[in-house]
Each structure stands twice: as C-alpha cells, then as structure tokens.
Amino acid sequence: MTPMTRRQFVGTLTATAAAASLPASALGGLFGGKKPKMNVLFLMSDDCRVELGCYGSRFKAHTPNIDALAKSGVRFDRNYCQFPLCNPSRASLMTGRRPIITGVLGNRTDFRKLHPDWTSLPQLFKENGYVSLRSGKIFHGGIDDPKAWTEAAGWDATDEGGAQSHDLGRVRNQGNPTSLPSTNSAAALPQDLTRAQYSDRIIVLDGNGEGHGDYHTADRTIEYLRQYKDQPFFIGCGFVKPHSPPTAPQKFFDLYDVNKIELPADFAALPTVPPGFPSAAIRKKNADLFIGRSASPQEAREVIQAYLASISWMDWNVGRVIAELDALGLRQKTIIVFVADHGYQLGEKGKWSKAGSLFEMGTRVPMLMVVPDAKGNGRVCPRMVESLDIYPTLVELCGLPLPAELEGQSLVPLLKKPEAPLDRPAFSVWSEDGKTLHGVAVRVERWRYAEFADGGAMLLDMDNDPQELKNVADDPANKAVRDRLSKLIKDYQKDFHA
C-alpha cells in the first residue's frame, strides 16, 4: 500500500468519529460545557531519546514513573519529531505546523516574531478559560511565548541546560578538547570550543539535586497543582535533563554498572560516515559531548552511564509531580502528556548529540498520552505519528476551537483503538544554517529514507537492519521503494520557501 501524503490524510479523521472514540467523561467541553473541563499536564524532557524502560531501552534504563504512565495510557511506539534540534522542534510542536512553515530552522529564531498572529497551544487554552502555567523549559532557552501563559516560572530562561549545573555538585569528568591527528582534526574540531567547558562533562549533584533547575521545575509544578486545583488548567512542565552535561545525584549513577554497558555496534571514536553512506549523513563535529576530542570505549561507557542517570533523575522528578496530582485527586480529570523534543545519538557512528541526525535515534521520540477512561489505555500504538499531532489532539479532547491551518492530525481515534490501520508517513528535516534545507527524512512502516542537499541519499531497511548499518539506496532491488519515498519528500518540500 502506498503511504498517504499529508494532504491526502487531512480530513480523514472527522470530529464525529473522534467524539465517538472516547467516553463523555474524557471529552470535557465537546458537549457544550455540560461536562467539567479536562485539565492538561504537559510534561516535556530535553534530548531524551527512546531510552526508557517502557520503550525497551537497549541500555536498560530505570524509569519506573514514566513506565507507570505508559501502563495507564497509550504509548506511541513510533512518534517522530519534526527537527532534531530544540527550538525548531518545540516551535513546530507548540504551533502544530511543520518547520518549513514556521520558518524556525535554528536555535536563535523566535517563532513569535515571525508569526505574531499565530495561536500557540498554551495560548489557546489561556484564551478559552484555562489557567495557563509554565514551569521550566517549554519553548527554548531565551525564547518564550509571552502570549501563552497566565504565569510562568523557571530557572534561567537563557540557559540551554549546561551552565545551570555550575556550583551545584561536583564535576566527575571534564572533557578536554585536544589536538587530534592531522587526518581527523579539521573534521572533528568545532569552530568554537567554549561550549565544551560546560557541556562536555559529567556532573554529580549534591543530595537529591535540590539546587538544580529541574528540581525547582518539579517543585513549582507541584505548587501550581495545589494553587489551581479547583480551576481548569494547562500546565507545561519542562525538564532540561538529560540535556548535556549529563547530570544527576549519585544514587542515580549507582543504578548502572558502567562496566556492563555495551557500546553500539557502530560505535566510533570520532564522527564517522560509514562506507556506503552519504557524507552529509553524519556531521563532522560533535555538538554536545566529546567536543573536539575522541571517545575511548571506557569514556564512552561513563558518559552513557551519566546520560542514563540523568534520565532516571528526570523520571524521579516526573514521579514527584504525578504523586502530587494523585494526592490532590486530580487524575480522573487531567489529561497527561509526556514527550521529548527530539532524540539523541550515544556514540552510534561516533556521534554524541542530536543536531543533524536524520537517523532513527535522532528523530524518534517518546510520547505518552494518558486520558481518563480512554479505551486504548494500557496499550501500545504501533502507527507512525508526529509530535505536531499533539496540538490538534489536545484541542479535540478538550473541546476547544481548532485554529485554522494546523498541520498535525488528531490522534483521538488511536486513543480508542491504538492498533487501528493508519498508513501515513512521518517527516523530519535538518538545516545547517537556519535558512536552507540540508536534509529531509521520511519514515514509513518498514523504511527510513533521507535525501541531502549535496545529492546524497540513504535508505535503511528498519525491519532487517534496526541499527542502521547498511545503506541500500543504490540497490537496484529497492528502486521502486526509493522512487516512491523520494516523491513523498519532494511533495513535502513544495511548501518551503527559503
């Protein structure tokens, strides 16, 4: 079967079918306000790939609180972000529009300055009788939506996740950029090594991490729950971890035996384009970890251990928030969403970041939705979905007016029947300069295909090569598949204007 394009898919999910998919108790305002409005608790994590227990973590991550949410709601097994970088991904998710439409293709572009009349997701709730509250990072460091919030709080808004760890514990490891062999140095060393000073290191926090911004984010969210428990609310609770530098209290490091961590099959000391792959498939410089230096196997294991510890600490903070929600008796009238902004590579092909990754671990992200009494709760949705689908889904669940031009699709039918047929591609894009599309990837049931601006292409058979070790784009046997997916990408790009 040929996957539907986005335009073909638009309109296939009608409001009538969606309303029938959940019991009235979960639909809030869809019935003319006769039912109490559903609250929304929107939980977000930064740089968190599908390294969670409920996703079958390859490194056996300990995430009991998020795993419990997955059991009580619907886990979307194949959800994809629209851009493997914080600001573009978040702008897409929070506006329900593709990056090629938002024009946000880099970390320094403010969507609100480009589109002063657009209605962001929390803004829509605010304009429809909800208290809209932010704690922590929802949009991006130094970028927020002033129209979105009734009240907002967080750590230093200009911080992107690294500098806030100063003086809150001890530096266990500090990466030091080095002079690499001449054959590698030009490719491996970034233009600016100042980022390495706060990003490329491991931090062990004192106590339970009480001084850190993520601890404050959970505390402030708990305060919001207590203060506004009797009003309909939309709370955005954004945790920075596991964003670099990997950071957690010691007890979360102790969950993982560093000597038992198995490195990826395609681990490399430096960013490495494997034979048969296009040059643009792997950026030549690491952006977050192992900046300007090579990764020894032991150092790599230590950094992976620290990344896992960061995820476990983030999960612990999520657990604090959920425990308060339950203590206040709010679970049955609150929709809970958990999502990450993008994925991450942990040494696969020598890459230690998300930036530029159009591989599976760079763009596949966890997404859970817990809707009281939804028929699909406790099940897994195997269908291809996108993070920008969150906006129209929450709008429909809460009976709010749907803004014009939203490009995401409501997932309400899948909350009723997670295994329902849905033949739809998911797209992710990349730009090196914030202006030009340098790569576009499409994911369908079996295949991942990407085309790059330099003319290169990669086709990955995800059923038979889940670790993405072989590019089969030039295999004559796959010509029909490549042609079909290439057409999807060309159709997707038609709306882009540089």
LOTOR-239533 format. One record per residue (C-alpha): residue in one letter; z, x, y. Coordinates in steps of 0.1 Angstrom, whole numbers. Layout:
! residues N
  rest      Z      X      Y
     A      Z      X      Y
...
! end
This chain:
! residues 498
  rest      Z      X      Y
     M      0      0      0
     T     -9     13     35
     P     22     15     57
     M     21     -8     87
     T     18      7    121
     R     44     -1    148
     R     21    -27    164
     Q     14    -44    131
     F     51    -46    124
     V     61    -60    158
     G     67    -97    155
     T     71    -99    117
     L    108   -104    120
     T    114   -138    137
     A    145   -150    153
     T    147   -179    129
     A    147   -156     98
     A    172   -133    114
     A    196   -161    123
     A    195   -172     87
     S    203   -138     73
     L    240   -138     83
     P    268   -163     83
     A    276   -180    116
     S    309   -161    118
     A    289   -129    123
     L    263   -142    148
     G    285   -148    178
     G    265   -160    207
     L    234   -171    187
     F    249   -206    185
     G    252   -214    222
     G    286   -197    227
     K    303   -220    202
     K    314   -191    182
     P    335   -162    197
     K    315   -133    209
     M    314   -104    184
     N    328    -71    197
     V    309    -38    192
     L    325     -5    183
     F    297     21    186
     L    306     54    170
     M    284     84    175
     S    285    120    163
     D    266    150    177
     D    245    173    155
     C    256    156    123
     R    230    157     95
     V    234    135     64
     E    262    158     53
     L    287    130     45
     G    303    121     12
     C    286     87     12
     Y    252    103     15
     G    258    126    -15
     S    265    156      6
     R    249    187    -10
     F    279    207      2
     K    304    181    -10
     A    317    172     25
     H    351    154     27
     T    346    123     48
     P    368     96     35
     N    369     74     66
     I    332     73     71
     D    327     68     34
     A    351     38     36
     L    330     23     64
     A    299     28     42
     K    315      8     14
     S    324    -20     38
     G    290    -23     54
     V    254    -13     49
     R    244     23     46
     F    209     30     58
     D    198     58     35
     R    166     67     53
     N    172     65     90
     Y    153     88    113
     C    159     99    149
     Q    130    100    173
     F    135    135    186
     P    156    164    172
     L    175    172    204
     C    204    155    221
     N    192    140    253
     P    157    127    242
     S    172    112    211
     R    200     95    229
     A    178     82    256
     S    155     67    230
     L    183     51    211
     M    201     37    241
     T    169     22    257
     G    151     11    225
     R    120     30    234
     R    101     59    219
     P    104     93    236
     I     68     92    245
     I     75     61    265
     T    109     71    281
     G     93    104    292
     V    125    122    282
     L    113    152    262
     G    141    177    272
     N    178    180    278
     R    176    180    315
     T    157    148    322
     D    177    118    333
     F    161     86    320
     R    177     65    348
     K    159     85    375
     L    126     79    357
     H    133     42    350
     P    157     27    375
     D    149     -8    364
     W    154     -4    326
     T    184    -20    310
     S    203      3    286
     L    221    -10    256
     P    257     -9    270
     Q    244    -22    304
     L    230    -53    286
     F    264    -60    272
     K    281    -55    305
     E    256    -79    322
     N    264   -106    296
     G    301   -109    299
     Y    313    -79    279
     V    337    -52    290
     S    315    -21    285
     L    335     11    279
     R    327     47    272
     S    349     74    257
     G    333    108    251
     K    296    116    248
     I    271     87    245
     F    242     98    267
     H    243    135    273
     G    262    163    289
     G    259    159    327
     I    238    128    322
     D    252     93    321
     D    241     58    330
     P    261     46    360
     K    249     10    354
     A    262      9    318
     W    299     10    320
     T    328    -11    332
     E    349     20    327
     A    341     55    314
     A    362     84    303
     G    357    117    285
     W    360    154    285
     D    340    175    310
     A    308    155    313
     T    288    186    320
     D    298    202    287
     E    275    202    258
     G    300    209    231
     G    307    246    233
     A    326    256    264
     Q    353    229    259
     S    367    249    230
     H    380    277    252
     D    417    284    250
     L    424    255    225
     G    429    277    195
     R    416    310    182
     V    382    324    177
     R    379    332    140
     N    344    347    142
     Q    323    356    172
     G    287    361    167
     N    274    392    185
     P    236    394    193
     T    223    427    180
     S    192    449    182
     L    172    437    153
     P    144    457    136
     S    114    460    157
     T     93    438    134
     N    117    409    139
     S    133    414    173
     A    107    399    195
     A    106    368    173
     A    143    364    167
     L    159    372    200
     P    161    343    225
     Q    153    348    262
     D    189    342    272
     L    219    354    251
     T    246    339    273
     R    247    308    252
     A    258    329    222
     Q    291    336    240
     Y    304    301    235
     S    280    285    209
     D    277    312    182
     R    313    314    170
     I    339    297    149
     I    370    281    164
     V    402    272    146
     L    422    247    167
     D    460    246    170
     G    478    217    154
     N    456    186    149
     G    433    196    178
     E    453    177    204
     G    439    197    233
     H    402    192    223
     G    379    167    239
     D    372    149    206
     Y    409    142    201
     H    410    128    236
     T    380    107    229
     A    397     90    199
     D    429     86    220
     R    410     70    248
     T    391     47    225
     I    425     36    210
     E    437     28    245
     Y    406      8    252
     L    411    -12    220
     R    447    -20    229
     Q    439    -28    266
     Y    409    -51    259
     K    417    -66    225
     D    416   -101    239
     Q    382    -97    257
     P    347    -92    242
     F    340    -55    244
     F    313    -29    238
     I    330      5    233
     G    309     36    230
     C    330     63    213
     G    311     96    212
     F    324    126    193
     V    309    161    201
     K    315    176    167
     P    300    191    146
     H    280    204    176
     S    283    242    179
     P    306    260    180
     P    319    247    147
     T    355    237    155
     A    384    222    136
     P    421    226    128
     Q    429    250     99
     K    437    222     74
     F    401    211     75
     F    388    246     68
     D    412    246     38
     L    392    217     23
     Y    364    241     14
     D    363    272     -7
     V    339    295     12
     N    331    314    -20
     K    319    283    -38
     I    294    273    -11
     E    258    276    -25
     L    232    286      1
     P    200    266      4
     A    172    277    -20
     D    151    287     11
     F    179    305     29
     A    167    334     51
     A    185    359     73
     L    162    351    102
     P    140    321    112
     T    111    324     87
     V     79    305     83
     P     73    303     46
     P     39    311     31
     G     15    282     34
     F     33    266     64
     P     20    264     99
     S     35    289    124
     A     49    261    146
     A     69    246    117
     I     99    269    124
     R    109    281    159
     K    112    318    161
     K    146    317    178
     N    178    300    167
     A    193    279    195
     D    229    272    183
     L    241    296    157
     F    231    331    146
     I    216    336    181
     G    197    369    183
     R    212    381    151
     S    206    379    114
     A    227    359     89
     S    242    377     60
     P    249    355     29
     Q    287    357     35
     E    285    350     72
     A    262    320     64
     R    288    306     39
     E    315    310     65
     V    295    291     92
     I    286    263     67
     Q    323    261     58
     A    331    257     95
     Y    304    231    100
     L    319    211     71
     A    354    215     86
     S    340    201    119
     I    325    171    102
     S    358    165     83
     W    378    167    116
     M    353    143    133
     D    358    119    103
     W    396    122    107
     N    392    111    144
     V    370     83    134
     G    397     72    109
     R    423     71    138
     V    401     47    157
     I    394     25    128
     A    431     24    118
     E    439     11    153
     L    411    -15    151
     D    426    -28    119
     A    462    -27    132
     L    451    -49    161
     G    435    -74    137
     L    400    -69    153
     R    380    -60    122
     Q    367    -96    115
     K    353   -100    150
     T    339    -65    155
     I    306    -50    146
     I    309    -13    138
     V    280     11    141
     F    282     48    131
     V    252     70    139
     A    243    106    147
     D    219    117    174
     H    198    139    152
     G    201    162    122
     Y    206    199    117
     Q    194    228     95
     L    221    250     80
     G    201    281     71
     E    171    264     55
     K    142    287     62
     G    166    308     84
     K    171    280    109
     W    205    272    124
     S    200    243    148
     K    182    210    153
     A    158    220    181
     G    122    218    170
     S    130    207    134
     L    105    182    121
     F    118    187     86
     E    139    162     67
     M    173    176     77
     G    163    178    113
     T    154    142    118
     R    171    122     90
     V    205    110    103
     P    234     89     90
     M    235     53    101
     L    261     27     90
     M    264     -9    102
     V    295    -30     93
     V    290    -66    103
     P    318    -90     92
     D    307   -111     62
     A    271    -98     61
     K    256   -105     27
     G    244    -69     23
     N    279    -53     29
     G    287    -26      3
     R    251    -19     -5
     V    226      8      4
     C    193      1     23
     P    166     25     10
     R    140     14     36
     M    125     35     63
     V    142     27     97
     E    146     44    130
     S    176     49    154
     L    159     30    181
     D    163     -1    159
     I    200     -2    167
     Y    194    -17    202
     P    175    -49    191
     T    197    -53    161
     L    229    -55    182
     V    212    -78    207
     E    203   -102    179
     L    237   -101    162
     C    255   -108    194
     G    230   -134    207
     L    221   -116    239
     P    187   -120    257
     L    162    -95    243
     P    148    -72    271
     A    110    -70    273
     E     92    -40    259
     L    118    -29    234
     E    100    -10    206
     G    127     -9    180
     Q    129    -36    154
     S    159    -57    145
     L    174    -48    111
     V    193    -81    107
     P    171    -91     77
     L    181    -58     60
     L    218    -66     66
     K    213    -96     45
     K    192    -80     18
     P    191    -42     21
     E    165    -38     -7
     A    141    -62      9
     P    105    -49     10
     L     96    -31     42
     D     66     -8     44
     R     70      9     77
     P     67     45     89
     A     93     64    109
     F     82     88    136
     S     98    119    153
     V     84    141    180
     W     90    175    195
     S     83    192    228
     E     90    228    237
     D     86    224    275
     G     98    188    281
     K     62    178    291
     T     39    183    262
     L     40    170    226
     H     40    201    204
     G     47    182    171
     V     47    147    157
     A     60    138    123
     V     57    106    103
     R     79     97     73
     V     68     72     46
     E     83     64     13
     R     71     95     -6
     W     56    118     21
     R     66    137     52
     Y     37    147     73
     A     36    166    106
     E      9    178    130
     F     14    205    156
     A     -3    212    189
     D    -17    245    176
     G    -37    226    150
     G    -13    233    121
     A     -1    206     97
     M     24    202     69
     L     25    176     41
     L     56    175     20
     D     60    156    -13
     M     96    144     -8
     D     98    129    -43
     N     89    161    -61
     D     99    187    -35
     P    130    174    -18
     Q    139    209     -5
     E    105    211     13
     L     95    244     -3
     K     57    238     -6
     N     32    226     20
     V      5    206      2
     A    -15    196     33
     D    -46    216     22
     D    -45    204    -14
     P    -78    185    -20
     A    -60    161    -42
     N    -39    149    -11
     K    -68    145     13
     A    -66    107     13
     V    -29    108     19
     R    -33    133     47
     D    -61    114     64
     R    -40     82     63
     L     -9     98     78
     S    -29    117    103
     K    -43     84    116
     L     -8     70    119
     I      1     99    141
     K    -30     96    162
     D    -22     59    167
     Y     14     67    176
     Q      4     92    203
     K    -21     69    220
     D      6     57    244
     F     16     92    255
     H      6    104    289
     A     15    139    299
! end
